[in-house]
Amino acid sequence: MYMPRKYVPHPNHVIVAEPVQVGKNLVYEEYPIQILDYSVKQLWNKSTPLVKVLRVNYTSYGAT
C-alpha cells in the first residue's frame, strides 16, 4: 500500500505551468494532437477498439 509523504519544499524544485487560453465563459478548447497507442480488446463475441490520444495542454502521462 502506498503511503503519501509530506512534501518538503526545495528552492531548486520549480514547476513550470504553461498558460491556458480561457474564453469569456471560462471554457478552454481541447483538441487531439496525436494518437499514442491503439489496441483492440476482445470480449466474448464483441471487439472494442481502445485509442490513447494526446490532447493539447496535456503531457503524455495525462493522455486518455
C-alpha positions as CSV (number, residue, x, y, z in Angstrom):
1,M,0.0,0.0,0.0
2,Y,1.3,3.4,-0.9
3,M,1.6,6.0,1.9
4,P,1.9,9.6,0.7
5,R,4.6,11.6,2.4
6,K,4.7,15.2,3.3
7,Y,6.2,17.4,0.6
8,V,9.4,19.2,1.7
9,P,9.9,22.3,-0.5
10,H,13.2,22.8,-2.1
11,P,14.3,26.0,-3.9
12,N,15.6,24.1,-6.9
13,H,12.3,22.3,-7.5
14,V,10.4,24.6,-9.8
15,I,7.2,23.5,-11.6
16,V,6.6,25.3,-14.9
17,A,3.0,25.7,-15.9
18,E,2.1,26.6,-19.4
19,P,-0.5,29.3,-19.8
20,V,-4.0,28.2,-20.9
21,Q,-6.2,30.4,-23.1
22,V,-9.5,30.8,-21.3
23,G,-12.5,32.4,-23.1
24,K,-15.1,34.8,-21.6
25,N,-17.3,32.0,-20.4
26,L,-14.3,30.3,-18.6
27,V,-14.1,27.4,-21.1
28,Y,-10.9,26.4,-23.0
29,E,-10.7,24.3,-26.1
30,E,-9.2,20.8,-26.1
31,Y,-8.4,19.1,-29.3
32,P,-6.4,15.9,-30.2
33,I,-2.8,16.3,-31.3
34,Q,-1.5,12.7,-31.8
35,I,-2.6,9.1,-31.3
36,L,-0.2,7.4,-28.9
37,D,-1.5,3.9,-28.8
38,Y,-4.1,1.7,-30.4
39,S,-5.4,-1.7,-29.3
40,V,-8.5,-3.9,-29.7
41,K,-10.0,-5.5,-26.6
42,Q,-11.8,-8.8,-27.3
43,L,-14.8,-9.6,-25.1
44,W,-16.5,-12.9,-25.9
45,N,-18.1,-12.0,-29.2
46,K,-17.6,-8.3,-29.2
47,S,-14.4,-6.4,-30.0
48,T,-13.8,-2.8,-28.7
49,P,-11.1,-0.5,-30.1
50,L,-9.1,1.4,-27.5
51,V,-7.2,4.5,-28.6
52,K,-4.9,6.6,-26.4
53,V,-5.0,10.2,-27.6
54,L,-2.6,13.1,-26.7
55,R,-4.6,16.3,-26.3
56,V,-3.4,19.9,-26.3
57,N,-2.4,21.2,-22.8
58,Y,-1.6,17.7,-21.5
59,T,1.6,15.6,-21.3
60,S,1.9,12.0,-22.5
61,Y,1.3,11.0,-18.8
62,G,-2.1,12.6,-18.8
63,A,-3.2,11.2,-22.2
64,T,-6.5,9.4,-22.3
